[in-house]
């Protein structure tokens, strides 16, 4: 890590690099520039995950002309793809180095692709394709599933943590704070709070699982977003986080031929 | 009327250019349809956000009808493409969240299809009546629900 990132910074290929540094024994996200090159460390595997894309986005928004570098995991690489597609970052203004997750982390996250396409550090572990929770939910009857969800939603303390940590939540005005849509004074908030967020995650969620990780009420949000993403994949054949020119089906009108079936 | 006295409340989003005129035609043609629908006129069915659909269900609507122009007839050329995409998606989401996707209905009704409008409203009202009142969508706090707060496993 030391040499690769150091080289990029010394050559002036990037103005800053978002990577990690040990603080009190733990790796923390750290923004490196030419001035703190000496603080760069050797790469090591860590189970700690941070909304590093959010940090990069904040830096890039302040200085849109500059090129920045970032050290990404598999999920963060998918997030970058989405941010490019949604015009939040420019592809040619971001230089990416990739790190693989450990097999333990991959199995903990139930991550389908725990390594980035561009792999600089570590070895790619095998992906895990099935989520136990989604399988469990699918096997429930409709009424039970509704109760199951409500029993989780009722713990929500409306901290907006899921939104704040989400790497692909970049709006400056948020529907979740629209008091006419979702009454503001209620706690727990209306179920539509979670469903509105789920709608926004359709064709956008890159399945990093940070929302669930950060949720103080431990609401199994990821299962919900996994499912909306599966729906978008099934109905529109669009898979969030994949490279290429494809865009979320909700961002353009499209062609008649590509509309979902079932003309009424 | 049914014995249980349940009268569904159905919210209908009607496109200004077709379905609303279709409803008008049903009216002037003296076609009978149940008075259970509450109509909101929108400029295009494509302007109905998924948020509105969820909000309606959350506020206690037993069914939500979205009616717009047939594909290809949209006043704004392709607005109803978005309607179709969204409603299909929201139906799937409702199903997964434990709601009933049947409470949401999308229909294409042109300005000339007064009889179809009456038929759709009849049919949908019957369907919702047989489904019964929409189950509460409310997340009740644990304390109020009288449920012991169990420790939630890490995963």
Boltz contact constraints between the chains, C-beta under 6 A:
constraints:
  - contact:
      token1: [A, 142]
      token2: [B, 98]
      max_distance: 6.0
  - contact:
      token1: [A, 145]
      token2: [B, 98]
      max_distance: 6.0
  - contact:
      token1: [A, 146]
      token2: [B, 98]
      max_distance: 6.0
  - contact:
      token1: [A, 149]
      token2: [B, 97]
      max_distance: 6.0
  - contact:
      token1: [A, 149]
      token2: [B, 98]
      max_distance: 6.0
  - contact:
      token1: [A, 150]
      token2: [B, 139]
      max_distance: 6.0
  - contact:
      token1: [A, 153]
      token2: [B, 139]
      max_distance: 6.0
  - contact:
      token1: [A, 154]
      token2: [B, 139]
      max_distance: 6.0
  - contact:
      token1: [A, 154]
      token2: [B, 140]
      max_distance: 6.0
  - contact:
      token1: [A, 154]
      token2: [B, 141]
      max_distance: 6.0
  - contact:
      token1: [A, 154]
      token2: [B, 142]
      max_distance: 6.0
  - contact:
      token1: [A, 181]
      token2: [B, 51]
      max_distance: 6.0
  - contact:
      token1: [A, 181]
      token2: [B, 55]
      max_distance: 6.0
  - contact:
      token1: [A, 188]
      token2: [B, 139]
      max_distance: 6.0
  - contact:
      token1: [A, 188]
      token2: [B, 141]
      max_distance: 6.0
  - contact:
      token1: [A, 190]
      token2: [B, 58]
      max_distance: 6.0
  - contact:
      token1: [A, 191]
      token2: [B, 137]
      max_distance: 6.0
  - contact:
      token1: [A, 191]
      token2: [B, 139]
      max_distance: 6.0
  - contact:
      token1: [A, 192]
      token2: [B, 54]
      max_distance: 6.0
  - contact:
      token1: [A, 192]
      token2: [B, 58]
      max_distance: 6.0
  - contact:
      token1: [A, 195]
      token2: [B, 54]
      max_distance: 6.0
  - contact:
      token1: [A, 196]
      token2: [B, 51]
      max_distance: 6.0
  - contact:
      token1: [A, 198]
      token2: [B, 93]
      max_distance: 6.0
  - contact:
      token1: [A, 199]
      token2: [B, 50]
      max_distance: 6.0
  - contact:
      token1: [A, 202]
      token2: [B, 89]
      max_distance: 6.0
  - contact:
      token1: [A, 218]
      token2: [B, 152]
      max_distance: 6.0
  - contact:
      token1: [A, 227]
      token2: [B, 96]
      max_distance: 6.0
  - contact:
      token1: [A, 228]
      token2: [B, 93]
      max_distance: 6.0
  - contact:
      token1: [A, 231]
      token2: [B, 92]
      max_distance: 6.0
  - contact:
      token1: [A, 235]
      token2: [B, 88]
      max_distance: 6.0
  - contact:
      token1: [A, 249]
      token2: [B, 85]
      max_distance: 6.0
  - contact:
      token1: [A, 253]
      token2: [B, 78]
      max_distance: 6.0
  - contact:
      token1: [A, 253]
      token2: [B, 81]
      max_distance: 6.0
  - contact:
      token1: [A, 254]
      token2: [B, 81]
      max_distance: 6.0
  - contact:
      token1: [A, 259]
      token2: [B, 81]
      max_distance: 6.0
  - contact:
      token1: [A, 259]
      token2: [B, 84]
      max_distance: 6.0
  - contact:
      token1: [A, 260]
      token2: [B, 88]
      max_distance: 6.0
  - contact:
      token1: [A, 264]
      token2: [B, 106]
      max_distance: 6.0
  - contact:
      token1: [A, 264]
      token2: [B, 107]
      max_distance: 6.0
  - contact:
      token1: [A, 264]
      token2: [B, 108]
      max_distance: 6.0
